[in-house]
Amino acid sequence: MSVERECIYCGQTKEATEFSHEHIWPDALGGDHLPDFWHTNDVCRSCNSMSGVFVDGAFIKSFPVTAERANDALSYLSPDQPTGALPLNYLGVVQNVRPPEGEVIDYWVCTGAKVLHIRMDGKEDMWNAYAGGDPRRSSKKSKAGRVIVSLTSAEPYWVCTSLRSVLQHFPKARRFVTNLKLPENATKFQELDPSDAQQADDLRIVREFEALPKRGERVDAQVAIALSADGRFLAKVALAVGYQLFGRDFIASDHAKELRKGFREADPKKRQQLKIHGSGYFPGVDLGPVGDQLRWPGGWQIAILRLPEKLALVTTAPTGRVMCIQITNDASLLDRLGSEYQDGVCWVIVPPARTAVGPIAYPEYLAHMIGAVHVPSLTALEALRGDPSMLPRSRL
C-alpha cells in the first residue's frame, strides 16, 4: 500500500518515495551541523532540487554572501599545522584579459594565492549574479572548467593552505599551478604544458594577467548582484521553521501560503506584492557598534524571537548584518508556543569550525556576548577561535 504525504514547499501530495532530506538552513552555510529541528523529510525531491539551485543557491552564490563566508575564517585555522582550508573571496569576471572564445575568467583570491577560473560562458543572464556561474556545472568534471593558481606566498604553511582551499572550492575542475614545482606523482594539481594548445592559451592568459600591474593597470573585474535573492531564501526558511514549530496547522494558514508564494515566485516584482514582512540582507539592518558586539566572528546566528503579536526569524551574518522575516502573526498558533520561546531562542553556526551550538535562550546569548555571564557551549565555541596574528607570515 502506497503512502502519500504533502510537501511543505509546494503543497502537492506525493508518494513517500518522492521525498528527500532537506537542510532548512543550507549545508553550505553550516546547516549539516545543526540539530534535528533544522532538518526535515517533508520536502519532495523536485522542490529540494529547485531550492538548492535557484533559492539557496542564488543566496549562497551571491557576491556579498561569498564575502560573508570568508569573513573571519582565518580565526579558525590552526597556527601549528596547515590542516585547514579557507573559503575563497570572489572578485568578479575579469574584463581586461581576453578569455578563450565562449568562456569567461572568474577572479578569486585567498591568503596565499590568486586564482583564475576559466569556465564556459553562461548564456542566460540569470547566472550572472552567481559567483562562478551556473552551480550545476561545477558538479561535473566535463563542465567544471580549469583553475589556475598563482601562489603569492613562499611560506609552506600558506602554500599548503591555499592549495587545500582551491581543492575544496573546485573539486571537479582541472587545477594548475603556475609557480610551484610539483612532484612527478602529483594528482590534485598540474603544471601548465605549453605543448598543449589549450594550456598554451591558458599560459597566455596568465602572462596577460601578470602584465597588468607592470603596466600600472588594475584587474578590471565586474560582479552582478541580484538584490532579490535574499527574499526567496528567507521565505523558504520561515516556511519550514513555521512547519517545524506548528505542523500542518501552520501550513494551512494564510500567512504560510504567502510564504510559499514568496519561496516559489521567481519574479521579484510579483514577490513585492505579497504580504510578507521583514528586511532582507541587501537593505539590511546595520546595528553599528551593537552589531559588532553581538555578531559571532565567522558564524551565522539564527534567532526565533517572540515579538508583540508575531513570531520572527532574525539572522545575523558573520559581518553583523541582520536580516529578518515574520514567521506568523496567528494568535492561535502563538498561544501554542512553549515557554522557552517567550524570550527567544537562537543557534550559532560556524562553518569554518564545522560546528554549531544551540538552541540557547536568546537573553543568555546576549548576556554572554556583553560579558555579563558565561554560557558553557558558547565558551567552548570561542575556544575554537584563534588570533590570526599568530599565524605564519604570508611573506607578501
C-alpha positions as CSV (number, residue, x, y, z in Angstrom):
1,M,0.0,0.0,0.0
2,S,1.5,3.3,-1.1
3,V,1.9,6.1,1.5
4,E,1.4,9.7,0.4
5,R,2.0,13.0,2.1
6,E,2.1,16.7,1.4
7,C,5.2,18.6,0.5
8,I,5.5,21.7,2.7
9,Y,7.2,23.6,-0.1
10,C,4.9,23.1,-3.0
11,G,1.7,21.8,-1.2
12,Q,1.3,18.8,-3.5
13,T,0.5,15.4,-2.3
14,K,3.1,12.8,-3.5
15,E,4.3,9.3,-2.9
16,A,6.7,8.9,0.0
17,T,9.4,7.7,-2.4
18,E,9.3,11.2,-4.0
19,F,10.6,12.9,-0.8
20,S,14.1,13.6,0.3
21,H,16.1,15.0,3.2
22,E,16.1,18.8,3.3
23,H,18.5,21.1,5.2
24,I,16.3,24.0,6.2
25,W,19.4,26.1,6.8
26,P,21.6,25.1,3.8
27,D,24.6,22.9,4.5
28,A,26.8,25.3,2.5
29,L,26.3,27.7,5.4
30,G,26.8,25.0,8.1
31,G,23.3,23.5,8.1
32,D,24.5,20.0,8.4
33,H,25.9,20.8,11.8
34,L,22.5,21.9,13.2
35,P,20.2,19.7,15.3
36,D,17.1,17.9,14.0
37,F,14.9,20.9,14.3
38,W,16.7,22.3,11.2
39,H,16.2,19.1,9.1
40,T,13.0,17.7,7.5
41,N,12.0,14.8,5.4
42,D,8.7,16.5,4.3
43,V,10.1,18.2,1.2
44,C,9.8,16.5,-2.2
45,R,12.8,15.9,-4.4
46,S,11.6,18.3,-7.0
47,C,11.4,21.2,-4.5
48,N,14.6,20.2,-2.9
49,S,16.4,20.3,-6.2
50,M,14.8,23.6,-7.3
51,S,15.6,25.2,-3.9
52,G,19.2,24.1,-3.9
53,V,19.9,25.8,-7.3
54,F,17.5,28.7,-7.5
55,V,16.7,29.7,-3.9
56,D,19.5,28.6,-1.5
57,G,22.0,28.7,-4.4
58,A,21.1,32.2,-5.5
59,F,21.7,33.5,-2.0
60,I,24.8,31.5,-1.2
61,K,26.5,32.2,-4.5
62,S,25.7,35.9,-4.4
63,F,28.7,38.2,-4.2
64,P,28.0,39.6,-0.7
65,V,27.4,36.1,0.8
66,T,30.7,34.7,-0.7
67,A,32.4,37.5,1.2
68,E,30.4,36.7,4.4
69,R,31.6,33.0,4.2
70,A,35.2,34.2,4.1
71,N,34.8,36.7,6.9
72,D,36.9,35.9,9.9
73,A,37.6,32.4,8.6
74,L,41.3,32.9,9.3
75,S,40.5,32.8,13.0
76,Y,39.7,29.1,12.8
77,L,43.0,28.0,11.2
78,S,45.5,26.1,13.3
79,P,48.7,28.1,13.7
80,D,50.7,25.0,14.1
81,Q,49.7,22.8,11.1
82,P,48.3,23.7,7.7
83,T,45.4,21.4,8.0
84,G,42.6,23.8,7.3
85,A,41.1,25.4,4.2
86,L,39.7,28.9,3.6
87,P,36.6,30.0,1.7
88,L,37.7,31.9,-1.4
89,N,36.8,35.5,-1.9
90,Y,35.1,36.2,-5.3
91,L,36.2,39.4,-7.1
92,G,34.2,39.0,-10.3
93,V,34.6,38.3,-14.0
94,V,37.8,39.7,-15.5
95,Q,37.2,42.3,-18.2
96,N,40.7,43.3,-19.3
97,V,42.2,39.9,-20.1
98,R,40.8,38.2,-23.2
99,P,39.2,34.8,-22.5
100,P,39.0,32.0,-25.0
101,E,36.0,32.0,-27.3
102,G,32.8,31.1,-25.4
103,E,34.5,31.2,-22.0
104,V,34.9,33.7,-19.1
105,I,37.5,34.2,-16.5
106,D,36.5,34.5,-12.8
107,Y,38.9,36.0,-10.3
108,W,39.1,34.6,-6.8
109,V,41.6,35.2,-4.0
110,C,42.6,33.8,-0.6
111,T,45.6,34.4,1.7
112,G,48.5,32.9,-0.2
113,A,47.0,32.7,-3.7
114,K,45.4,34.4,-6.7
115,V,43.0,32.1,-8.6
116,L,41.7,32.3,-12.1
117,H,38.8,30.1,-13.0
118,I,38.2,29.7,-16.8
119,R,34.7,28.4,-17.4
120,M,32.0,28.2,-20.1
121,D,30.1,31.5,-20.5
122,G,26.6,31.0,-19.2
123,K,24.4,32.5,-22.0
124,E,21.4,33.1,-19.6
125,D,21.6,36.4,-17.7
126,M,20.2,34.8,-14.6
127,W,23.6,33.1,-13.9
128,N,25.5,36.4,-13.9
129,A,24.7,37.0,-10.2
130,Y,26.0,33.6,-9.2
131,A,29.7,33.7,-8.2
132,G,31.3,31.2,-10.6
133,G,28.2,31.0,-12.8
134,D,25.7,28.1,-13.0
135,P,26.4,26.0,-9.9
136,R,25.2,22.8,-11.7
137,R,28.2,22.9,-14.0
138,S,30.7,22.7,-11.1
139,S,29.4,19.3,-10.1
140,K,30.5,17.8,-13.5
141,K,34.1,17.3,-14.4
142,S,33.3,17.9,-18.1
143,K,31.8,21.3,-17.3
144,A,33.7,22.5,-14.2
145,G,36.3,24.4,-16.2
146,R,40.0,25.0,-15.4
147,V,41.5,26.6,-12.4
148,I,44.9,28.4,-12.5
149,V,46.6,29.1,-9.2
150,S,49.4,31.7,-8.8
151,L,50.8,31.5,-5.3
152,T,51.5,34.8,-3.6
153,S,53.5,33.4,-0.7
154,A,56.5,31.1,-0.4
155,E,55.7,30.3,3.2
156,P,55.0,26.5,3.2
157,Y,52.0,27.0,5.6
158,W,50.3,29.2,3.1
159,V,51.2,27.1,0.1
160,C,49.5,24.1,1.7
161,T,46.5,26.1,2.9
162,S,45.9,27.9,-0.3
163,L,46.1,24.7,-2.4
164,R,43.8,22.9,0.1
165,S,41.4,25.9,-0.2
166,V,41.4,25.7,-4.0
167,L,40.9,21.9,-4.0
168,Q,37.9,22.3,-1.6
169,H,36.3,25.0,-3.7
170,F,36.9,23.4,-7.1
171,P,36.9,19.6,-6.5
172,K,35.8,18.8,-10.1
173,A,37.8,21.3,-12.1
174,R,41.2,20.7,-13.7
175,R,43.7,22.5,-11.5
176,F,47.0,24.0,-12.4
177,V,49.7,25.9,-10.5
178,T,51.9,28.4,-12.3
179,N,54.8,29.0,-9.9
180,L,55.4,25.8,-7.9
181,K,57.4,22.8,-8.9
182,L,55.2,19.8,-8.4
183,P,56.3,16.2,-7.6
184,E,56.0,13.8,-10.5
185,N,53.3,11.8,-8.8
186,A,51.1,14.9,-8.1
187,T,47.4,14.1,-8.9
188,K,45.5,17.1,-7.5
189,F,47.3,19.8,-9.4
190,Q,49.3,20.0,-12.6
191,E,51.8,22.4,-14.2
192,L,50.6,24.1,-17.5
193,D,52.1,22.3,-20.5
194,P,52.9,24.8,-23.4
195,S,52.8,21.9,-25.9
196,D,49.1,21.5,-25.3
197,A,47.1,24.1,-27.3
198,Q,44.5,24.8,-24.6
199,Q,47.1,25.0,-21.8
200,A,49.3,27.2,-24.0
201,D,46.4,29.7,-24.3
202,D,45.9,29.5,-20.6
203,L,49.5,30.4,-20.2
204,R,48.8,33.4,-22.4
205,I,46.0,34.4,-20.0
206,V,48.4,34.1,-17.1
207,R,51.0,36.3,-18.7
208,E,48.4,38.9,-19.7
209,F,47.1,38.9,-16.1
210,E,50.6,39.3,-14.6
211,A,51.4,42.1,-17.0
212,L,48.6,44.3,-15.8
213,P,50.3,45.7,-12.7
214,K,53.5,46.1,-14.6
215,R,51.7,48.5,-16.9
216,G,50.2,50.3,-14.0
217,E,46.7,48.7,-14.5
218,R,44.4,47.1,-12.0
219,V,42.5,43.9,-12.7
220,D,39.1,45.0,-14.0
221,A,36.7,42.5,-12.5
222,Q,32.9,43.1,-12.6
223,V,30.2,41.5,-10.4
224,A,26.4,41.3,-10.8
225,I,24.2,41.3,-7.7
226,A,20.6,40.0,-7.6
227,L,19.1,42.2,-4.9
228,S,16.1,40.0,-4.6
229,A,17.9,36.6,-3.9
230,D,17.5,37.1,-0.1
231,G,13.7,37.4,-0.2
232,R,13.1,33.9,-1.6
233,F,15.6,32.4,0.7
234,L,14.1,34.0,3.8
235,A,10.6,32.9,2.7
236,K,11.7,29.3,2.4
237,V,13.4,29.2,5.8
238,A,10.5,30.9,7.5
239,L,8.0,28.5,5.9
240,A,10.0,25.5,7.0
241,V,10.6,26.8,10.5
242,G,6.9,27.6,10.9
243,Y,6.1,24.0,10.0
244,Q,8.6,22.6,12.5
245,L,7.0,24.7,15.2
246,F,3.3,24.3,14.4
247,G,2.9,21.5,12.0
248,R,0.2,21.2,9.4
249,D,-2.0,23.9,11.0
250,F,0.7,26.4,10.1
251,I,1.0,25.2,6.5
252,A,-2.8,25.7,6.1
253,S,-2.6,29.3,7.4
254,D,-2.9,32.3,5.1
255,H,0.5,33.6,6.0
256,A,2.2,30.3,5.3
257,K,0.6,30.3,1.8
258,E,2.1,33.8,1.3
259,L,5.5,32.5,2.4
260,R,5.1,29.6,0.0
261,K,4.4,32.0,-2.9
262,G,7.4,34.1,-1.8
263,F,9.6,31.0,-2.0
264,R,8.3,29.8,-5.3
265,E,7.8,33.0,-7.2
266,A,10.9,33.8,-9.3
267,D,9.7,37.3,-10.4
268,P,10.9,39.9,-7.8
269,K,8.2,42.4,-8.8
270,K,5.5,39.8,-8.1
271,R,7.0,38.9,-4.8
272,Q,6.9,42.5,-3.7
273,Q,3.1,42.3,-3.9
274,L,2.9,39.6,-1.3
275,K,2.0,40.2,2.3
276,I,5.4,39.2,3.7
277,H,7.0,41.3,6.3
278,G,10.7,41.7,7.1
279,S,14.0,43.1,5.9
280,G,16.4,41.2,3.7
281,Y,20.2,41.0,3.6
282,F,20.7,43.7,1.0
283,P,18.6,46.5,2.5
284,G,19.9,45.0,5.8
285,V,19.8,46.3,9.3
286,D,23.1,48.0,10.4
287,L,23.3,48.0,14.1
288,G,26.7,49.7,14.1
289,P,28.8,49.0,17.3
290,V,26.0,47.0,18.8
291,G,26.0,44.7,15.8
292,D,29.8,44.3,16.1
293,Q,29.4,43.2,19.7
294,L,26.5,40.7,19.0
295,R,27.8,39.1,15.8
296,W,29.7,35.8,16.0
297,P,33.0,36.0,14.1
298,G,33.0,33.6,11.2
299,G,29.5,32.4,12.2
300,W,25.8,32.8,11.5
301,Q,23.5,33.4,14.4
302,I,19.8,32.4,13.8
303,A,17.2,33.5,16.4
304,I,13.5,32.8,16.7
305,L,12.0,35.8,18.6
306,R,8.6,36.3,20.1
307,L,7.7,39.9,19.4
308,P,4.4,41.7,20.2
309,E,1.7,39.7,18.3
310,K,4.1,38.0,16.0
311,L,7.0,35.5,15.7
312,A,10.1,36.4,13.7
313,L,13.2,34.7,12.3
314,V,16.2,37.0,12.8
315,T,19.6,36.1,11.3
316,T,22.9,37.8,11.9
317,A,25.6,37.2,9.3
318,P,29.3,37.0,10.2
319,T,29.9,40.7,9.4
320,G,27.0,41.6,11.8
321,R,24.5,42.4,9.0
322,V,20.9,41.5,10.1
323,M,18.0,40.2,8.1
324,C,14.6,39.2,9.4
325,I,11.2,37.8,8.4
326,Q,7.9,37.3,10.1
327,I,7.0,33.6,10.6
328,T,3.4,34.1,11.7
329,N,1.1,36.6,13.5
330,D,-1.7,34.0,14.1
331,A,-2.7,34.3,17.8
332,S,-4.0,30.7,17.9
333,L,-0.6,29.4,16.8
334,L,1.4,31.8,19.0
335,D,-0.5,30.6,22.1
336,R,0.8,27.1,21.4
337,L,4.5,28.1,21.7
338,G,6.4,26.6,24.6
339,S,7.7,28.9,27.4
340,E,11.3,28.5,26.0
341,Y,10.2,30.8,23.1
342,Q,8.9,33.5,25.3
343,D,12.2,35.4,25.3
344,G,13.5,33.8,22.1
345,V,16.0,31.0,21.3
346,C,19.0,31.0,19.0
347,W,21.6,28.9,17.3
348,V,25.2,29.7,16.3
349,I,26.6,28.0,13.2
350,V,30.4,28.3,12.5
351,P,31.1,26.7,9.1
352,P,34.9,27.3,9.3
353,A,34.9,25.3,12.6
354,R,32.5,22.7,11.2
355,T,30.2,23.0,14.2
356,A,27.1,24.7,15.7
357,V,25.6,25.2,19.1
358,G,22.0,25.7,20.3
359,P,19.3,26.1,21.0
360,I,20.3,28.7,23.5
361,A,18.0,31.1,25.3
362,Y,18.4,34.4,23.4
363,P,18.8,36.5,26.6
364,E,21.7,34.2,27.6
365,Y,23.3,34.7,24.2
366,L,23.1,38.5,24.6
367,A,24.4,38.3,28.2
368,H,27.3,36.2,27.1
369,M,28.3,38.5,24.3
370,I,28.4,41.5,26.5
371,G,30.4,39.6,29.1
372,A,27.7,39.5,31.8
373,V,27.6,35.7,32.0
374,H,29.4,32.7,30.5
375,V,27.4,30.2,28.6
376,P,29.4,26.9,28.6
377,S,28.6,26.0,25.0
378,L,29.5,29.4,23.7
379,T,32.7,29.5,25.7
380,A,33.6,26.1,24.1
381,L,32.9,27.6,20.7
382,E,35.0,30.6,21.5
383,A,37.9,28.3,22.3
384,L,38.0,27.1,18.7
385,R,38.7,30.7,17.6
386,G,42.3,31.8,17.5
387,D,44.2,35.0,16.9
388,P,45.0,35.4,13.1
389,S,48.2,37.4,14.1
390,M,49.6,34.2,15.4
391,L,49.5,32.5,12.0
392,P,52.7,32.3,10.0
393,R,53.5,35.4,8.0
394,S,52.5,35.2,4.4
395,R,55.6,37.0,3.2
396,L,53.7,39.0,0.7
